[in-house]
Amino acid sequence: MTLSINANNNEVTGAWDFKLVGEIDLSNAHYFKQRLEAALSEKKQNIIVDLANLNYIDSTGLGVIISVYGSIKKDGYSIKLLNPRDNVKKLLNISGLDRILC
Amino acid sequence: MPDYMKMSVPGKPEFVGTVRMTAASVASHTGFDIEAIEDIKVAVSEACNNTVVHACKSNVTEYSVEFESAETGLTITVSDEGTGYDVQTYEAPVIGELNEGGLGIFIIRALMDEVDITSKPGTGTNIRMTKYLAKAIA
């Protein structure tokens, strides 16, 4: 599946801006995790993920978000998920992520 | 008379998307709307993920996916001949506590109308899930 990830250190907001385009599933969730961890190893700060162009995500992608959120939460940082499409929003609701990260 | 289709899938992550696209096509043919098709795509992918991660990491190189398209809805069965597991040990994640484990099965149960999982250590795993058309429920 095709997944394009754009990561930008937003010095104004003091957060990493991630833009996801395509689909996240078992075949590429590890790549998503690598990109998040690489950003955090460069600079630990909040993460904002724009989901407007993410067409599909499953439990493997949600698991990456949960895992990374768990690792930065103890240092006082968080992840914010923005603009999910209806199908993605439904999974965020089922998993309970919407109540914490949206 | 239901339409029946069976595919044999390599136990590799990159083929889960192929099953997902096939499921979307069969669901559309069955008569589901876009929201239901999205539900079916996710559910079948989660079942395949379960197989690839658990069964195919050991001795299994492929698994099967069966589609049964009927006037009342669509039944999909994902089967492997892996090591299996004790279904009784499955623990659903506690929503709000953000657990990673068990999320796939939890999502399948949330999105499909009927889900039956049979698995025992040494006999493989069979996940059978059905979604009914709205007109069949009405």
gemmi code that builds the backbone of each chain (N, CA, C; Angstrom):
import gemmi

chains = {
    "A": [
        ("MET", (0.834, -1.186, 0.000), (0.000, 0.000, 0.000), (0.874, 1.242, 0.000)),
        ("THR", (0.364, 2.272, -0.596), (1.139, 3.501, -0.711), (0.918, 4.407, 0.497)),
        ("LEU", (2.011, 4.836, 1.072), (1.930, 5.776, 2.190), (3.012, 6.826, 1.996)),
        ("SER", (2.602, 8.080, 2.006), (3.550, 9.180, 1.934), (3.475, 9.963, 3.252)),
        ("ILE", (4.634, 10.230, 3.826), (4.675, 10.930, 5.114), (5.538, 12.175, 4.980)),
        ("ASN", (4.950, 13.309, 5.332), (5.712, 14.555, 5.345), (5.814, 15.026, 6.793)),
        ("ALA", (7.046, 15.203, 7.270), (7.251, 15.644, 8.655), (7.978, 16.972, 8.667)),
        ("ASN", (7.473, 17.895, 9.466), (8.064, 19.229, 9.506), (8.116, 19.746, 10.948)),
        ("ASN", (9.269, 20.234, 11.326), (9.414, 20.811, 12.665), (8.871, 22.234, 12.648)),
        ("ASN", (7.701, 22.410, 13.250), (7.052, 23.721, 13.258), (7.561, 24.507, 14.466)),
        ("GLU", (8.467, 25.441, 14.215), (9.099, 26.172, 15.314), (8.148, 27.193, 15.937)),
        ("VAL", (7.092, 27.537, 15.213), (6.110, 28.479, 15.763), (5.274, 27.806, 16.849)),
        ("THR", (4.770, 26.611, 16.532), (3.925, 25.901, 17.505), (4.757, 25.014, 18.438)),
        ("GLY", (6.004, 24.775, 18.084), (6.834, 23.893, 18.895), (6.371, 22.458, 18.836)),
        ("ALA", (5.982, 22.036, 17.632), (5.490, 20.660, 17.471), (5.941, 20.111, 16.120)),
        ("TRP", (5.966, 18.791, 16.045), (6.188, 18.147, 14.752), (4.863, 18.096, 14.007)),
        ("ASP", (4.844, 18.611, 12.779), (3.658, 18.507, 11.926), (3.846, 17.333, 10.982)),
        ("PHE", (3.000, 16.329, 11.117), (3.022, 15.175, 10.219), (1.813, 15.235, 9.295)),
        ("LYS", (2.046, 15.035, 8.008), (0.937, 14.911, 7.051), (1.016, 13.530, 6.418)),
        ("LEU", (-0.071, 12.770, 6.543), (-0.106, 11.409, 6.015), (-0.978, 11.368, 4.764)),
        ("VAL", (-0.452, 10.722, 3.719), (-1.212, 10.584, 2.469), (-1.188, 9.118, 2.061)),
        ("GLY", (-2.378, 8.534, 1.872), (-2.451, 7.147, 1.421), (-3.085, 6.239, 2.449)),
        ("GLU", (-2.462, 5.093, 2.684), (-3.035, 4.081, 3.566), (-1.968, 3.549, 4.531)),
        ("ILE", (-2.383, 3.271, 5.755), (-1.492, 2.616, 6.716), (-2.067, 1.251, 7.057)),
        ("ASP", (-1.291, 0.225, 6.817), (-1.701, -1.119, 7.220), (-0.478, -1.907, 7.679)),
        ("LEU", (-0.637, -3.211, 7.774), (0.425, -4.056, 8.304), (1.723, -3.943, 7.499)),
        ("SER", (1.591, -3.648, 6.202), (2.776, -3.637, 5.339), (3.651, -2.404, 5.537)),
        ("ASN", (3.083, -1.327, 6.064), (3.895, -0.108, 6.168), (3.806, 0.603, 7.521)),
        ("ALA", (3.094, 0.017, 8.486), (2.959, 0.655, 9.807), (4.327, 0.847, 10.457)),
        ("HIS", (5.263, -0.087, 10.195), (6.605, 0.041, 10.778), (7.319, 1.289, 10.254)),
        ("TYR", (7.035, 1.648, 8.988), (7.640, 2.848, 8.401), (7.103, 4.104, 9.093)),
        ("PHE", (5.814, 4.111, 9.357), (5.190, 5.222, 10.083), (5.845, 5.365, 11.462)),
        ("LYS", (6.048, 4.236, 12.130), (6.669, 4.272, 13.464), (8.112, 4.776, 13.385)),
        ("GLN", (8.830, 4.324, 12.366), (10.221, 4.773, 12.197), (10.299, 6.289, 12.033)),
        ("ARG", (9.360, 6.833, 11.232), (9.377, 8.280, 10.978), (9.060, 9.068, 12.252)),
        ("LEU", (8.100, 8.570, 13.025), (7.763, 9.242, 14.286), (8.941, 9.190, 15.257)),
        ("GLU", (9.558, 8.029, 15.369), (10.670, 7.862, 16.311), (11.892, 8.669, 15.873)),
        ("ALA", (12.096, 8.766, 14.557), (13.223, 9.557, 14.055), (13.036, 11.030, 14.408)),
        ("ALA", (11.809, 11.514, 14.255), (11.526, 12.909, 14.597), (11.749, 13.150, 16.087)),
        ("LEU", (11.251, 12.227, 16.903), (11.363, 12.399, 18.351), (12.810, 12.292, 18.832)),
        ("SER", (13.604, 11.477, 18.118), (15.004, 11.377, 18.531), (15.756, 12.642, 18.146)),
        ("GLU", (15.279, 13.326, 17.098), (15.879, 14.608, 16.717), (15.467, 15.697, 17.701)),
        ("LYS", (14.180, 15.712, 18.031), (13.692, 16.687, 19.008), (12.400, 16.174, 19.627)),
        ("LYS", (12.417, 16.002, 20.917), (11.221, 15.514, 21.602), (10.284, 16.687, 21.858)),
        ("GLN", (9.109, 16.620, 21.259), (8.105, 17.661, 21.435), (6.748, 17.091, 21.021)),
        ("ASN", (5.713, 17.906, 21.101), (4.376, 17.442, 20.714), (4.348, 17.067, 19.233)),
        ("ILE", (3.380, 16.219, 18.893), (3.220, 15.783, 17.503), (1.793, 16.087, 17.057)),
        ("ILE", (1.670, 16.725, 15.905), (0.353, 16.984, 15.317), (0.288, 16.210, 13.998)),
        ("VAL", (-0.722, 15.360, 13.869), (-0.836, 14.517, 12.685), (-2.084, 14.912, 11.897)),
        ("ASP", (-1.873, 15.383, 10.668), (-2.986, 15.741, 9.792), (-3.415, 14.501, 9.006)),
        ("LEU", (-4.660, 14.068, 9.249), (-5.166, 12.835, 8.639), (-6.077, 13.104, 7.437)),
        ("ALA", (-6.113, 14.342, 6.976), (-7.074, 14.713, 5.928), (-6.950, 13.849, 4.670)),
        ("ASN", (-5.740, 13.430, 4.351), (-5.538, 12.645, 3.130), (-5.153, 11.195, 3.423)),
        ("LEU", (-5.481, 10.752, 4.630), (-5.278, 9.341, 4.964), (-6.575, 8.587, 4.648)),
        ("ASN", (-6.504, 7.686, 3.681), (-7.708, 6.988, 3.213), (-8.054, 5.771, 4.053)),
        ("TYR", (-7.051, 5.216, 4.717), (-7.290, 3.948, 5.419), (-6.287, 3.781, 6.547)),
        ("ILE", (-6.759, 3.268, 7.666), (-5.864, 2.876, 8.765), (-6.500, 1.683, 9.466)),
        ("ASP", (-5.683, 0.792, 9.988), (-6.230, -0.328, 10.752), (-5.531, -0.392, 12.113)),
        ("SER", (-5.707, -1.501, 12.812), (-5.196, -1.588, 14.188), (-3.675, -1.479, 14.252)),
        ("THR", (-2.983, -1.835, 13.167), (-1.525, -1.731, 13.208), (-1.092, -0.259, 13.226)),
        ("GLY", (-1.778, 0.564, 12.451), (-1.488, 2.000, 12.456), (-1.912, 2.644, 13.763)),
        ("LEU", (-3.089, 2.253, 14.255), (-3.556, 2.781, 15.540), (-2.598, 2.361, 16.648)),
        ("GLY", (-2.077, 1.134, 16.537), (-1.126, 0.634, 17.535), (0.142, 1.461, 17.578)),
        ("VAL", (0.589, 1.925, 16.411), (1.778, 2.789, 16.363), (1.510, 4.092, 17.117)),
        ("ILE", (0.341, 4.679, 16.860), (-0.012, 5.937, 17.529), (-0.089, 5.730, 19.045)),
        ("ILE", (-0.728, 4.628, 19.451), (-0.858, 4.331, 20.882), (0.522, 4.141, 21.522)),
        ("SER", (1.382, 3.412, 20.817), (2.720, 3.130, 21.336), (3.551, 4.398, 21.496)),
        ("VAL", (3.546, 5.229, 20.455), (4.348, 6.459, 20.497), (3.772, 7.437, 21.512)),
        ("TYR", (2.448, 7.510, 21.561), (1.819, 8.380, 22.563), (2.232, 7.946, 23.971)),
        ("GLY", (2.225, 6.638, 24.183), (2.619, 6.112, 25.500), (4.054, 6.460, 25.858)),
        ("SER", (4.924, 6.501, 24.835), (6.342, 6.757, 25.107), (6.639, 8.229, 25.389)),
        ("ILE", (5.820, 9.151, 24.847), (6.102, 10.578, 25.063), (5.242, 11.195, 26.160)),
        ("LYS", (4.167, 10.482, 26.489), (3.246, 11.011, 27.507), (3.951, 11.212, 28.843)),
        ("LYS", (4.840, 10.273, 29.181), (5.506, 10.349, 30.492), (6.418, 11.568, 30.599)),
        ("ASP", (6.811, 12.141, 29.444), (7.638, 13.342, 29.453), (6.805, 14.616, 29.292)),
        ("GLY", (5.489, 14.443, 29.312), (4.613, 15.607, 29.242), (4.224, 16.033, 27.842)),
        ("TYR", (4.533, 15.198, 26.842), (4.180, 15.536, 25.459), (2.962, 14.724, 25.008)),
        ("SER", (2.391, 15.139, 23.876), (1.180, 14.467, 23.427), (1.125, 14.406, 21.903)),
        ("ILE", (0.115, 13.706, 21.406), (-0.146, 13.628, 19.965), (-1.550, 14.163, 19.726)),
        ("LYS", (-1.695, 14.985, 18.691), (-3.008, 15.504, 18.319), (-3.328, 15.017, 16.903)),
        ("LEU", (-4.508, 14.418, 16.731), (-4.925, 13.916, 15.423), (-5.960, 14.871, 14.840)),
        ("LEU", (-5.691, 15.377, 13.626), (-6.577, 16.371, 13.013), (-7.202, 15.853, 11.712)),
        ("ASN", (-8.414, 16.300, 11.445), (-9.093, 16.144, 10.147), (-9.262, 14.704, 9.657)),
        ("PRO", (-9.626, 13.757, 10.516), (-9.814, 12.391, 10.009), (-11.045, 12.293, 9.107)),
        ("ARG", (-10.934, 11.473, 8.084), (-12.090, 11.177, 7.230), (-13.076, 10.311, 8.023)),
        ("ASP", (-14.289, 10.197, 7.509), (-15.338, 9.495, 8.264), (-14.947, 8.064, 8.615)),
        ("ASN", (-14.332, 7.339, 7.650), (-13.977, 5.943, 7.925), (-12.867, 5.847, 8.971)),
        ("VAL", (-11.939, 6.794, 8.942), (-10.864, 6.815, 9.937), (-11.427, 7.255, 11.289)),
        ("LYS", (-12.330, 8.254, 11.241), (-12.955, 8.751, 12.471), (-13.691, 7.615, 13.197)),
        ("LYS", (-14.309, 6.741, 12.423), (-15.050, 5.626, 13.017), (-14.122, 4.708, 13.814)),
        ("LEU", (-12.935, 4.440, 13.260), (-11.979, 3.571, 13.960), (-11.381, 4.267, 15.178)),
        ("LEU", (-11.165, 5.566, 15.074), (-10.671, 6.314, 16.231), (-11.695, 6.263, 17.355)),
        ("ASN", (-12.975, 6.283, 16.975), (-14.047, 6.205, 17.966), (-14.113, 4.827, 18.605)),
        ("ILE", (-14.040, 3.783, 17.766), (-14.107, 2.406, 18.284), (-12.950, 2.138, 19.256)),
        ("SER", (-11.771, 2.637, 18.895), (-10.572, 2.370, 19.715), (-10.481, 3.285, 20.938)),
        ("GLY", (-11.299, 4.355, 20.950), (-11.253, 5.299, 22.065), (-10.205, 6.375, 21.907)),
        ("LEU", (-9.466, 6.321, 20.789), (-8.411, 7.319, 20.575), (-8.974, 8.725, 20.400)),
        ("ASP", (-10.191, 8.830, 19.843), (-10.756, 10.161, 19.584), (-10.959, 10.935, 20.882)),
        ("ARG", (-11.272, 10.223, 21.950), (-11.542, 10.913, 23.220), (-10.267, 11.454, 23.869)),
        ("ILE", (-9.124, 10.976, 23.409), (-7.875, 11.381, 24.039), (-6.994, 12.222, 23.111)),
        ("LEU", (-7.032, 11.913, 21.809), (-6.072, 12.548, 20.900), (-6.689, 13.449, 19.835)),
        ("CYS", (-8.037, 13.576, 19.799), (-8.645, 14.440, 18.771), (-9.161, 15.745, 19.384)),
    ],
    "B": [
        ("MET", (-29.327, -18.692, -4.368), (-28.053, -19.417, -4.314), (-26.909, -18.407, -4.130)),
        ("PRO", (-26.156, -18.486, -3.036), (-25.056, -17.531, -2.809), (-23.935, -17.705, -3.833)),
        ("ASP", (-23.247, -16.624, -4.092), (-22.031, -16.695, -4.911), (-20.867, -16.972, -3.975)),
        ("TYR", (-20.022, -17.910, -4.361), (-18.944, -18.358, -3.483), (-17.597, -18.143, -4.173)),
        ("MET", (-16.648, -17.635, -3.433), (-15.305, -17.431, -3.986), (-14.272, -17.733, -2.910)),
        ("LYS", (-13.187, -18.365, -3.305), (-12.141, -18.696, -2.342), (-10.790, -18.315, -2.920)),
        ("MET", (-9.955, -17.686, -2.119), (-8.616, -17.334, -2.575), (-7.568, -17.821, -1.579)),
        ("SER", (-6.445, -18.216, -2.126), (-5.310, -18.613, -1.301), (-4.327, -17.456, -1.306)),
        ("VAL", (-3.906, -17.033, -0.110), (-3.129, -15.793, 0.010), (-1.767, -16.079, 0.641)),
        ("PRO", (-0.697, -15.569, 0.035), (0.621, -15.702, 0.681), (0.610, -15.005, 2.049)),
        ("GLY", (1.232, -15.613, 3.004), (1.217, -15.065, 4.362), (2.184, -13.927, 4.570)),
        ("LYS", (2.090, -12.915, 3.727), (2.982, -11.760, 3.802), (2.162, -10.474, 3.946)),
        ("PRO", (2.673, -9.501, 4.707), (1.928, -8.264, 4.943), (1.482, -7.562, 3.656)),
        ("GLU", (2.313, -7.593, 2.621), (1.992, -6.835, 1.409), (0.787, -7.377, 0.646)),
        ("PHE", (0.318, -8.582, 0.993), (-0.837, -9.143, 0.298), (-2.159, -8.880, 1.026)),
        ("VAL", (-2.077, -8.318, 2.232), (-3.315, -7.995, 2.953), (-4.123, -6.953, 2.165)),
        ("GLY", (-3.428, -6.029, 1.534), (-4.109, -5.014, 0.728), (-4.846, -5.623, -0.458)),
        ("THR", (-4.305, -6.690, -1.008), (-4.957, -7.374, -2.124), (-6.287, -7.982, -1.670)),
        ("VAL", (-6.263, -8.596, -0.487), (-7.500, -9.166, 0.073), (-8.504, -8.041, 0.338)),
        ("ARG", (-8.000, -6.930, 0.851), (-8.881, -5.802, 1.171), (-9.587, -5.279, -0.080)),
        ("MET", (-8.836, -5.145, -1.164), (-9.439, -4.661, -2.416), (-10.451, -5.665, -2.951)),
        ("THR", (-10.136, -6.950, -2.824), (-11.065, -7.986, -3.272), (-12.352, -7.935, -2.447)),
        ("ALA", (-12.185, -7.775, -1.127), (-13.348, -7.702, -0.239), (-14.236, -6.512, -0.600)),
        ("ALA", (-13.616, -5.382, -0.932), (-14.385, -4.198, -1.309), (-15.190, -4.467, -2.573)),
        ("SER", (-14.572, -5.146, -3.526), (-15.256, -5.457, -4.786), (-16.422, -6.408, -4.550)),
        ("VAL", (-16.199, -7.446, -3.762), (-17.266, -8.420, -3.493), (-18.396, -7.761, -2.684)),
        ("ALA", (-18.027, -6.903, -1.734), (-19.037, -6.216, -0.923), (-19.889, -5.291, -1.783)),
        ("SER", (-19.244, -4.610, -2.732), (-19.981, -3.748, -3.649), (-20.943, -4.570, -4.505)),
        ("HIS", (-20.459, -5.702, -5.000), (-21.280, -6.611, -5.801), (-22.472, -7.122, -4.988)),
        ("THR", (-22.254, -7.316, -3.686), (-23.319, -7.828, -2.813), (-24.395, -6.777, -2.591)),
        ("GLY", (-24.027, -5.495, -2.708), (-25.020, -4.429, -2.599), (-24.853, -3.506, -1.407)),
        ("PHE", (-23.691, -3.544, -0.764), (-23.459, -2.687, 0.401), (-23.164, -1.249, -0.023)),
        ("ASP", (-23.483, -0.300, 0.886), (-23.141, 1.098, 0.624), (-21.677, 1.351, 1.021)),
        ("ILE", (-21.213, 2.570, 0.772), (-19.785, 2.872, 0.963), (-19.346, 2.676, 2.409)),
        ("GLU", (-20.178, 3.107, 3.360), (-19.789, 2.971, 4.777), (-19.631, 1.498, 5.160)),
        ("ALA", (-20.560, 0.668, 4.711), (-20.488, -0.766, 5.039), (-19.294, -1.417, 4.349)),
        ("ILE", (-19.013, -0.967, 3.129), (-17.848, -1.515, 2.412), (-16.561, -1.191, 3.177)),
        ("GLU", (-16.472, 0.028, 3.706), (-15.301, 0.398, 4.509), (-15.194, -0.484, 5.753)),
        ("ASP", (-16.333, -0.753, 6.390), (-16.339, -1.629, 7.573), (-15.803, -3.012, 7.205)),
        ("ILE", (-16.279, -3.545, 6.097), (-15.879, -4.897, 5.672), (-14.390, -4.927, 5.323)),
        ("LYS", (-13.914, -3.877, 4.648), (-12.481, -3.808, 4.304), (-11.613, -3.881, 5.563)),
        ("VAL", (-11.994, -3.099, 6.578), (-11.196, -3.091, 7.807), (-11.274, -4.443, 8.503)),
        ("ALA", (-12.479, -4.989, 8.609), (-12.661, -6.253, 9.339), (-11.862, -7.384, 8.703)),
        ("VAL", (-11.927, -7.501, 7.374), (-11.203, -8.595, 6.713), (-9.694, -8.366, 6.824)),
        ("SER", (-9.264, -7.120, 6.771), (-7.834, -6.829, 6.933), (-7.349, -7.201, 8.323)),
        ("GLU", (-8.174, -6.920, 9.322), (-7.782, -7.261, 10.695), (-7.655, -8.775, 10.859)),
        ("ALA", (-8.558, -9.501, 10.238), (-8.475, -10.965, 10.318), (-7.205, -11.465, 9.622)),
        ("CYS", (-6.891, -10.871, 8.473), (-5.665, -11.250, 7.753), (-4.429, -10.867, 8.570)),
        ("ASN", (-4.461, -9.672, 9.169), (-3.335, -9.250, 10.022), (-3.081, -10.284, 11.109)),
        ("ASN", (-4.165, -10.717, 11.721), (-4.076, -11.698, 12.807), (-3.373, -12.970, 12.326)),
        ("THR", (-3.754, -13.395, 11.119), (-3.164, -14.608, 10.556), (-1.689, -14.396, 10.205)),
        ("VAL", (-1.391, -13.297, 9.532), (-0.010, -13.054, 9.098), (0.924, -12.894, 10.296)),
        ("VAL", (0.454, -12.178, 11.302), (1.310, -11.899, 12.459), (1.502, -13.131, 13.335)),
        ("HIS", (0.410, -13.884, 13.531), (0.485, -14.996, 14.485), (0.781, -16.346, 13.823)),
        ("ALA", (0.054, -16.666, 12.740), (0.227, -17.994, 12.132), (1.429, -18.044, 11.194)),
        ("CYS", (1.569, -16.999, 10.382), (2.567, -17.049, 9.321), (3.971, -16.668, 9.778)),
        ("LYS", (4.113, -16.312, 11.036), (5.462, -16.016, 11.516), (6.200, -17.321, 11.833)),
        ("SER", (5.442, -18.418, 11.879), (6.076, -19.690, 12.220), (6.143, -20.604, 11.005)),
        ("ASN", (5.209, -21.518, 10.884), (5.339, -22.564, 9.882), (4.388, -22.420, 8.707)),
        ("VAL", (3.530, -21.424, 8.698), (2.495, -21.316, 7.669), (2.916, -20.313, 6.602)),
        ("THR", (2.819, -20.693, 5.328), (3.235, -19.798, 4.252), (2.054, -19.174, 3.527)),
        ("GLU", (0.853, -19.733, 3.717), (-0.323, -19.152, 3.080), (-1.571, -19.445, 3.916)),
        ("TYR", (-2.626, -18.704, 3.614), (-3.901, -18.907, 4.304), (-5.019, -18.701, 3.297)),
        ("SER", (-6.236, -19.008, 3.685), (-7.339, -18.892, 2.732), (-8.356, -17.859, 3.194)),
        ("VAL", (-8.978, -17.228, 2.206), (-10.068, -16.287, 2.468), (-11.240, -16.696, 1.590)),
        ("GLU", (-12.386, -16.937, 2.202), (-13.583, -17.359, 1.470), (-14.666, -16.281, 1.580)),
        ("PHE", (-15.308, -16.027, 0.463), (-16.394, -15.041, 0.414), (-17.685, -15.755, 0.035)),
        ("GLU", (-18.745, -15.473, 0.752), (-20.052, -16.027, 0.433), (-21.032, -14.865, 0.337)),
        ("SER", (-21.330, -14.490, -0.899), (-22.184, -13.339, -1.148), (-23.620, -13.812, -1.373)),
        ("ALA", (-24.524, -13.363, -0.500), (-25.916, -13.805, -0.593), (-26.856, -12.602, -0.649)),
        ("GLU", (-28.132, -12.852, -0.841), (-29.108, -11.763, -0.890), (-29.212, -11.062, 0.461)),
        ("THR", (-28.874, -11.780, 1.507), (-28.996, -11.214, 2.855), (-27.737, -10.501, 3.324)),
        ("GLY", (-26.597, -10.794, 2.705), (-25.363, -10.162, 3.142), (-24.130, -10.929, 2.705)),
        ("LEU", (-23.043, -10.658, 3.373), (-21.750, -11.231, 2.982), (-21.079, -11.892, 4.184)),
        ("THR", (-20.653, -13.132, 3.960), (-19.885, -13.845, 4.986), (-18.468, -14.072, 4.481)),
        ("ILE", (-17.499, -13.724, 5.304), (-16.087, -13.896, 4.935), (-15.430, -14.766, 5.993)),
        ("THR", (-14.679, -15.750, 5.534), (-13.975, -16.638, 6.461), (-12.485, -16.622, 6.164)),
        ("VAL", (-11.695, -16.283, 7.158), (-10.230, -16.277, 7.040), (-9.703, -17.451, 7.866)),
        ("SER", (-9.015, -18.374, 7.183), (-8.572, -19.597, 7.859), (-7.079, -19.825, 7.671)),
        ("ASP", (-6.444, -20.305, 8.711), (-5.044, -20.694, 8.590), (-4.830, -22.031, 9.271)),
        ("GLU", (-3.726, -22.622, 9.004), (-3.374, -23.900, 9.631), (-2.160, -23.707, 10.542)),
        ("GLY", (-2.164, -22.573, 11.196), (-1.056, -22.252, 12.084), (-1.167, -22.948, 13.422)),
        ("THR", (-0.439, -22.417, 14.387), (-0.372, -23.069, 15.693), (-1.635, -22.863, 16.513)),
        ("GLY", (-2.466, -21.872, 16.107), (-3.685, -21.617, 16.861), (-3.405, -21.054, 18.243)),
        ("TYR", (-4.474, -20.738, 18.948), (-4.316, -20.220, 20.307), (-5.599, -20.499, 21.070)),
        ("ASP", (-5.552, -20.285, 22.349), (-6.716, -20.513, 23.193), (-7.591, -19.261, 23.152)),
        ("VAL", (-8.750, -19.368, 22.487), (-9.631, -18.214, 22.329), (-10.052, -17.645, 23.680)),
        ("GLN", (-10.125, -18.519, 24.677), (-10.572, -18.073, 26.007), (-9.591, -17.085, 26.644)),
        ("THR", (-8.350, -17.086, 26.134), (-7.354, -16.190, 26.736), (-7.412, -14.785, 26.157)),
        ("TYR", (-8.263, -14.597, 25.093), (-8.355, -13.261, 24.482), (-8.947, -12.261, 25.464)),
        ("GLU", (-8.288, -11.118, 25.567), (-8.792, -10.059, 26.433), (-9.035, -8.818, 25.582)),
        ("ALA", (-10.284, -8.370, 25.552), (-10.603, -7.160, 24.803), (-9.923, -5.967, 25.453)),
        ("PRO", (-9.451, -5.019, 24.627), (-8.806, -3.842, 25.217), (-9.806, -3.004, 26.000)),
        ("VAL", (-9.313, -2.345, 27.022), (-10.170, -1.463, 27.817), (-10.149, -0.089, 27.159)),
        ("ILE", (-11.285, 0.292, 26.583), (-11.344, 1.559, 25.867), (-11.126, 2.709, 26.845)),
        ("GLY", (-10.247, 3.609, 26.446), (-9.898, 4.726, 27.321), (-8.530, 4.526, 27.942)),
        ("GLU", (-8.081, 3.269, 27.955), (-6.751, 3.007, 28.506), (-5.710, 2.813, 27.407)),
        ("LEU", (-6.139, 2.867, 26.156), (-5.250, 2.822, 25.011), (-4.302, 1.623, 25.021)),
        ("ASN", (-4.892, 0.450, 25.041), (-4.090, -0.760, 24.930), (-3.917, -1.112, 23.453)),
        ("GLU", (-2.744, -1.608, 23.098), (-2.506, -2.035, 21.721), (-3.024, -3.451, 21.477)),
        ("GLY", (-2.828, -4.316, 22.446), (-3.128, -5.732, 22.278), (-4.612, -5.999, 22.139)),
        ("GLY", (-4.957, -6.909, 21.230), (-6.347, -7.335, 21.091), (-7.227, -6.372, 20.334)),
        ("LEU", (-6.640, -5.290, 19.830), (-7.445, -4.265, 19.165), (-8.067, -4.779, 17.866)),
        ("GLY", (-7.321, -5.620, 17.115), (-7.825, -6.114, 15.831), (-9.114, -6.899, 15.967)),
        ("ILE", (-9.147, -7.864, 16.882), (-10.356, -8.667, 17.104), (-11.487, -7.787, 17.623)),
        ("PHE", (-11.147, -6.841, 18.492), (-12.146, -5.912, 19.029), (-12.796, -5.107, 17.893)),
        ("ILE", (-11.985, -4.661, 16.939), (-12.495, -3.880, 15.807), (-13.392, -4.753, 14.922)),
        ("ILE", (-12.974, -5.997, 14.664), (-13.804, -6.900, 13.850), (-15.183, -7.050, 14.477)),
        ("ARG", (-15.201, -7.278, 15.779), (-16.486, -7.465, 16.463), (-17.338, -6.201, 16.417)),
        ("ALA", (-16.695, -5.042, 16.425), (-17.437, -3.776, 16.406), (-18.039, -3.492, 15.030)),
        ("LEU", (-17.386, -3.970, 13.974), (-17.798, -3.590, 12.627), (-18.715, -4.605, 11.935)),
        ("MET", (-18.644, -5.858, 12.353), (-19.435, -6.904, 11.687), (-20.617, -7.304, 12.568)),
        ("ASP", (-21.654, -7.893, 11.940), (-22.861, -8.251, 12.696), (-22.696, -9.567, 13.448)),
        ("GLU", (-22.014, -10.500, 12.846), (-21.760, -11.783, 13.521), (-20.292, -12.152, 13.340)),
        ("VAL", (-19.647, -12.574, 14.398), (-18.245, -12.989, 14.330), (-18.081, -14.279, 15.130)),
        ("ASP", (-17.492, -15.254, 14.484), (-17.257, -16.525, 15.165), (-15.770, -16.889, 14.997)),
        ("ILE", (-15.068, -17.007, 16.100), (-13.644, -17.334, 16.052), (-13.432, -18.694, 16.688)),
        ("THR", (-12.888, -19.598, 15.895), (-12.551, -20.912, 16.445), (-11.052, -21.122, 16.291)),
        ("SER", (-10.421, -21.481, 17.383), (-8.990, -21.714, 17.365), (-8.611, -22.539, 18.585)),
        ("LYS", (-7.732, -23.451, 18.351), (-7.190, -24.233, 19.461), (-5.707, -24.409, 19.201)),
        ("PRO", (-4.938, -24.472, 20.238), (-3.503, -24.704, 20.045), (-3.268, -25.955, 19.200)),
        ("GLY", (-2.561, -25.783, 18.077), (-2.215, -26.918, 17.224), (-3.161, -27.191, 16.074)),
        ("THR", (-4.294, -26.478, 16.010), (-5.270, -26.776, 14.951), (-5.559, -25.603, 14.030)),
        ("GLY", (-4.897, -24.490, 14.188), (-5.148, -23.352, 13.314), (-6.298, -22.490, 13.811)),
        ("THR", (-6.528, -21.421, 13.065), (-7.543, -20.444, 13.472), (-8.494, -20.169, 12.321)),
        ("ASN", (-9.777, -19.985, 12.660), (-10.808, -19.731, 11.674), (-11.641, -18.544, 12.160)),
        ("ILE", (-11.601, -17.449, 11.395), (-12.406, -16.274, 11.758), (-13.504, -16.111, 10.706)),
        ("ARG", (-14.728, -16.303, 11.121), (-15.875, -16.220, 10.212), (-16.714, -15.005, 10.619)),
        ("MET", (-16.921, -14.119, 9.672), (-17.634, -12.871, 9.999), (-18.694, -12.580, 8.950)),
        ("THR", (-19.819, -12.076, 9.414), (-20.937, -11.788, 8.515), (-21.423, -10.364, 8.723)),
        ("LYS", (-21.695, -9.704, 7.609), (-22.380, -8.414, 7.679), (-23.653, -8.527, 6.850)),
        ("TYR", (-24.768, -8.099, 7.423), (-26.053, -8.202, 6.740), (-26.387, -6.902, 6.020)),
        ("LEU", (-27.040, -7.045, 4.906), (-27.538, -5.868, 4.205), (-28.658, -5.249, 5.030)),
        ("ALA", (-28.787, -3.935, 4.985), (-29.800, -3.254, 5.787), (-31.193, -3.772, 5.457)),
        ("LYS", (-31.450, -4.077, 4.174), (-32.787, -4.528, 3.776), (-33.084, -5.910, 4.357)),
        ("ALA", (-32.004, -6.687, 4.645), (-32.208, -8.019, 5.220), (-32.542, -7.930, 6.692)),
        ("ILE", (-32.089, -6.837, 7.336), (-32.342, -6.654, 8.767), (-33.716, -6.043, 8.982)),
        ("ALA", (-34.124, -5.133, 8.053), (-35.396, -4.410, 8.193), (-36.593, -5.353, 8.158)),
    ],
}
model = gemmi.Model(1)
for chain_id, residues in chains.items():
    chain = gemmi.Chain(chain_id)
    for i, (resn, *xyz) in enumerate(residues, 1):
        res = gemmi.Residue()
        res.name, res.seqid = resn, gemmi.SeqId(i, " ")
        for name, pos in zip(("N", "CA", "C"), xyz):
            atom = gemmi.Atom()
            atom.name, atom.element = name, gemmi.Element(name[0])
            atom.pos, atom.b_iso = gemmi.Position(*pos), 0.0
            res.add_atom(atom)
        chain.add_residue(res)
    model.add_chain(chain)
structure = gemmi.Structure()
structure.add_model(model)
structure.setup_entities()
